[in-house]
Amino acid sequence: MKPKTKTILFILLSFLLGILCGWFLEDRLSDKTHSKKEREHVQFIEVLSQRLSLSEMQIAQVDSILESRKQKMETCIKDVIAIRDSTRMEIRKVLNDEQARIFDEFNEKKDREEKKKWEKEEKKSK
């Protein structure tokens, strides 16, 4: 096989391999939470629109209100999580070793329950 033919085949195979890898890894590497949040946002507006018989103008206004508050709500959620975690650390400091172990188990259980709750809510919204 001529070097020119080998080069062309190599480039073609590299290109095809890149496409296949991109297609295969897209879901694994992409930010699924963003698309999920977008889906929830659209679904919420659809529900409001149907239940309240919103006009197109009202839909646009509601969408604008939600978008303007989105960043603040995300910041609040992060703040609440940070406060919860720092509170847990402060409480843990006053406990003896056995109490701290039980407290850690309690928190792990609560975190698992909370995660299950959110996963359940996520499945309902799909």
N, C-alpha and C positions, 0 to 999 in steps of 0.2 A: 504494500500500500504506500502511496506517495505521501511525503510529509505534509503537503497541502491538504490532502484528503483527511489525514489523521487530525490535523489541526481543526478543520471544519467539523469533523465528527466529535472531537473533544469539546468544542464550543457548544455544539448542539446538545450533547449529552449533559454538559454542565448546566445549560439553560433549563433543560427539562427536569433535571434533578433539583434545581433551585425552585422551580414551580411546584413540584411534588412536595418538597420539604415545606415550602411556604403554606401550601394548602393543608398539609397534615398538622403543622404546628400553629396555625392561625388561632384555633380555639384555645389551645393550651397557653399561648403567650398573650392573647388579647385581654383587655380589661373587661371582663364579663359584668362586673358590677355596674359599670357605666351603662351598658346596653340594658341591663335589668332595671336600673333606675329610670332610664328613659322610657322603657316599656310601662313601668308602674305609673309614671307621670302621665303618659298618654291614656292609660286605662282609667286613671282617676278622673281626668278631664272628661273622658267619654261617659263615665258613670254620672258625673255631675250634670253633664249636658243632657243626658237622657232623663234623669230623674227630675231635673229642674226646668226642662225644656228651654235651655239657654239659646239665645240667638248667636249668630256668628260673632257679632261684636262682643257679646258677653263672654263667649269662649276665649276670644283673644285677650280680653281683660283679665280673666281668671288665670290664663296661662302666664300672662305678664306678672301678675301678683305672685304666683308660685315660683316663677323663675327668679324674681327679685329677692325672695326670702330663702331660696335654696341654700346659698352659701352660709347664711346666718344659722340655719337649722343644722347644717353639717358641723359647723363650729360648735354649736351648743352640745351636740351629741358627743363630740370629742372632749369637750370640757367636762361633761358629766362623767365620762369614762375616766378621765384623769383624776377628778375629785374622788370617785369611787376607789380607784387604785391607791391614791395617797392616803385615804381614810383607812383602807385595809392595812397599809404599811404602818400607820401610826398605832392602830389597835394591836397589831402583831408585836410591836415593841414592848407593850406592857404585859404580855403573856409569857408564862414559863414555856419550856420546851414541849411538854405534853399538850398544853392548851394551844400552842402555836400549830402543832401538828393537826389537831382536831379542827382548828380554825381554817387551816389551809385546805383540808379535805372538804369542809363545809363550803368554802368559796369555790373550789373546783366543781363541786356538785351543782352549786347555783349557776356557775358559768356554763356548765353542760346543759342544764335545764333551759337557760336563757337562749343558748345556741339552738337547741331543739325547737324552742318556741318560734324563733325567727325563721328557721328552716321550714317549719310547718306553715307559717304565715306566707313565706315565699312560694311554697307549693300551691297554696290557695290562690295566690294572685296569678298563677300561670294558667 
